[in-house]
Amino acid sequence: MMKHFGKTDLVLGDIQKLVRGNTISPAWGFPDVLAPAFSELYTNGMRKVTGGDAYICFVRYPKDGGLPIIESVNTFGASMHPDSPHFKDQMELFQQQRTKKMTLDKKEVLKQAKKIYNPAK
Protein backbone atom coordinates (compact mmCIF):
# COMPACT_ATOMS: atom_id res chain seq x y z
CA MET A 1 0.00 0.00 0.00
CA MET A 2 2.80 2.37 0.86
CA LYS A 3 4.58 1.59 -2.42
CA HIS A 4 1.60 2.41 -4.65
CA PHE A 5 -0.60 4.71 -2.56
CA GLY A 6 1.72 6.25 0.04
CA LYS A 7 -0.67 5.38 2.90
CA THR A 8 -2.48 2.49 4.54
CA ASP A 9 -5.76 4.30 5.27
CA LEU A 10 -7.55 3.23 2.08
CA VAL A 11 -11.04 2.16 1.12
CA LEU A 12 -11.63 -0.80 -1.20
CA GLY A 13 -12.55 1.48 -4.12
CA ASP A 14 -9.06 3.02 -4.00
CA ILE A 15 -7.56 -0.38 -4.76
CA GLN A 16 -10.23 -2.37 -6.63
CA LYS A 17 -11.42 -0.90 -9.93
CA LEU A 18 -14.15 -1.48 -12.49
CA VAL A 19 -12.30 -1.05 -15.81
CA ARG A 20 -13.94 -0.76 -19.24
CA GLY A 21 -11.89 0.72 -22.06
CA ASN A 22 -10.32 3.90 -20.68
CA THR A 23 -12.93 4.32 -17.93
CA ILE A 24 -11.65 3.32 -14.47
CA SER A 25 -13.98 3.60 -11.46
CA PRO A 26 -14.03 2.39 -7.84
CA ALA A 27 -15.51 -1.10 -7.33
CA TRP A 28 -16.93 -2.90 -4.31
CA GLY A 29 -17.46 -6.56 -3.43
CA PHE A 30 -15.52 -9.68 -2.55
CA PRO A 31 -16.12 -13.32 -3.49
CA ASP A 32 -18.73 -15.26 -1.47
CA VAL A 33 -20.91 -12.28 -0.52
CA LEU A 34 -24.04 -10.63 -1.88
CA ALA A 35 -22.90 -8.61 -4.91
CA PRO A 36 -19.60 -10.51 -5.26
CA ALA A 37 -16.57 -9.26 -7.16
CA PHE A 38 -13.54 -11.26 -8.20
CA SER A 39 -10.43 -9.26 -9.07
CA GLU A 40 -6.84 -9.64 -10.21
CA LEU A 41 -3.78 -7.42 -10.10
CA TYR A 42 -4.22 -4.48 -12.47
CA THR A 43 -1.69 -1.63 -12.25
CA ASN A 44 0.09 0.47 -9.61
CA GLY A 45 -1.17 -1.68 -6.74
CA MET A 46 -4.78 -1.56 -7.93
CA ARG A 47 -6.97 -4.56 -8.73
CA LYS A 48 -9.30 -4.94 -11.73
CA VAL A 49 -12.69 -6.64 -11.34
CA THR A 50 -12.77 -9.69 -13.62
CA GLY A 51 -16.01 -11.35 -12.52
CA GLY A 52 -19.01 -11.11 -10.26
CA ASP A 53 -22.39 -9.53 -10.79
CA ALA A 54 -23.15 -8.89 -14.42
CA TYR A 55 -26.80 -8.64 -15.45
CA ILE A 56 -29.22 -7.79 -12.65
CA CYS A 57 -32.97 -7.81 -13.24
CA PHE A 58 -35.94 -7.16 -10.96
CA VAL A 59 -39.42 -8.11 -12.14
CA ARG A 60 -42.75 -7.40 -10.42
CA TYR A 61 -45.95 -9.01 -11.63
CA PRO A 62 -49.08 -6.86 -11.20
CA LYS A 63 -52.08 -8.50 -9.55
CA ASP A 64 -54.28 -7.25 -12.41
CA GLY A 65 -52.40 -9.50 -14.87
CA GLY A 66 -50.90 -6.59 -16.79
CA LEU A 67 -47.40 -6.50 -18.20
CA PRO A 68 -44.60 -7.06 -15.70
CA ILE A 69 -42.72 -4.09 -14.27
CA ILE A 70 -39.06 -4.62 -15.14
CA GLU A 71 -35.89 -2.88 -13.99
CA SER A 72 -32.39 -3.98 -14.94
CA VAL A 73 -28.74 -3.02 -15.12
CA ASN A 74 -25.65 -4.58 -16.67
CA THR A 75 -22.22 -4.07 -15.11
CA PHE A 76 -20.90 -2.31 -18.19
CA GLY A 77 -23.41 -2.29 -21.03
CA ALA A 78 -24.87 -4.56 -23.67
CA SER A 79 -21.89 -4.68 -26.03
CA MET A 80 -18.36 -6.06 -26.02
CA HIS A 81 -17.35 -3.70 -28.87
CA PRO A 82 -15.41 -0.62 -27.66
CA ASP A 83 -16.79 1.48 -30.54
CA SER A 84 -20.42 0.78 -29.54
CA PRO A 85 -22.38 3.36 -27.53
CA HIS A 86 -23.45 0.42 -25.33
CA PHE A 87 -19.89 -0.67 -24.42
CA LYS A 88 -20.09 1.04 -21.01
CA ASP A 89 -23.35 3.01 -21.03
CA GLN A 90 -24.68 1.27 -17.87
CA MET A 91 -21.45 1.34 -15.87
CA GLU A 92 -22.35 4.47 -13.89
CA LEU A 93 -25.85 3.15 -13.09
CA PHE A 94 -24.29 -0.11 -11.84
CA GLN A 95 -21.87 1.74 -9.60
CA GLN A 96 -24.66 3.86 -8.17
CA GLN A 97 -26.64 0.64 -7.53
CA ARG A 98 -29.45 1.97 -9.72
CA THR A 99 -31.48 0.32 -12.47
CA LYS A 100 -33.18 1.39 -15.68
CA LYS A 101 -36.78 0.66 -16.64
CA MET A 102 -37.50 -1.93 -19.32
CA THR A 103 -40.75 -2.91 -20.97
CA LEU A 104 -42.39 -5.76 -22.84
CA ASP A 105 -44.95 -3.35 -24.31
CA LYS A 106 -44.38 -3.82 -28.06
CA LYS A 107 -45.79 -0.37 -28.95
CA GLU A 108 -43.42 1.31 -26.49
CA VAL A 109 -40.44 -0.74 -27.70
CA LEU A 110 -41.13 0.16 -31.35
CA LYS A 111 -41.65 3.83 -30.43
CA GLN A 112 -38.23 3.99 -28.72
CA ALA A 113 -36.36 1.82 -31.24
CA LYS A 114 -33.42 3.43 -33.01
CA LYS A 115 -33.57 0.78 -35.73
CA ILE A 116 -36.17 -1.81 -36.74
CA TYR A 117 -35.14 -4.76 -38.90
CA ASN A 118 -35.86 -8.42 -39.53
CA PRO A 119 -32.75 -10.60 -39.06
CA ALA A 120 -34.28 -13.31 -41.27
CA LYS A 121 -34.23 -11.02 -44.32
N, C-alpha and C positions, 0 to 999 in steps of 0.2 A: 504494500500500500504506500509506504513511504517512497519507494522507487518511482512509482508512476503517478501518485496523487499528492505526495508531500505531506500527508496526514493520515491518521487512522480513524478519524471521526467522519465516516462516510455512510451514506444510505445506499441501499441496494441499487437504485437507479443510477448512481454515480459509476457503478462498476458494470452492471448488466444492461445491455442495450438491445433495443429492437432495431434491426438494420435492414433497410430496403433501398437498394440503389445508393444514392448519396444522402439519404435521410437517416439520421441516427438519433434515437430517442430513448429516454429511460424506460426500463422494463422491470416488471415485478414477477414474482412467482418462483417456486422451487419445485422439483419433482415431488410426487406423492402428496399434493395438497389440492384443494379446490383452486382452480385456475393455475394449473402447473406450468412451469417453464423449464425447459432443459437448455443449457447453454454450454458453449465451448470458448476457449481462449480466443480473443478477437485481436485487439491491438492496444498497446500502451497500458497493460494491466486490466483492460476492460474485457467483458465477456459478451458474446453475441448469442441471442436466443436462436436456437436451431429447431426447437419443437415445443409442443404444448398445445394450448388452446388454438384453434384455427377458426372454424365456422361455428358461430353461436347463434341459436335460433330459439325464440320464445313464441309459442302459439297458444292463443286462447280461443276457445270454441263457444260462441254465444249460445245461450239457452234457446233463443228463437230459431236456431238452425241456420242462421245467416252465414255468410262467409267468415272464415277464421280471421282473427286479428293477429297479424304476424309482425314481429320485430326481429331484426338480425344484424349481425356484424361479422366481418371477416378480419382476421388479424391485420392483413395488409390491404387486400382488394381482390377483385375477381380475375386477375390476369397475372401470368408469369412473364409477360413481355414488358421490359422496361420502357418501351416507347408508347405503351397503352395508357390512356388516362385512368384506367382502373388498376394499375400496377400497385399503387399505394394510397388510393383515394379513401380507404376506410381506416387507415392506420391511426389517425388522430382520434376518431370515434372509439376505436378499440382501447386506446390508452386512457381515454376519459371514461371508460366503462359505460359507454352509451351505445344505443342501437339506432337503426334506421327503420322506418316503416316499410313494409312490403305489402303486396296485395295479390289476390288471385282473381280480382275483378277484371275480366278480359277487356271491357271498355276502357277502364282506367289504364291498364297496361298499354293498350294500343294508343291511347291519347298521349302517354308519356314517352312512347318509343322513339328513339332517334333514328331507327332503321327497321323496316319490316320486310322480311324476305322469306322464301320457302327453300329450305336446304335441299329438298328433293328435286328442285328444278335447276 
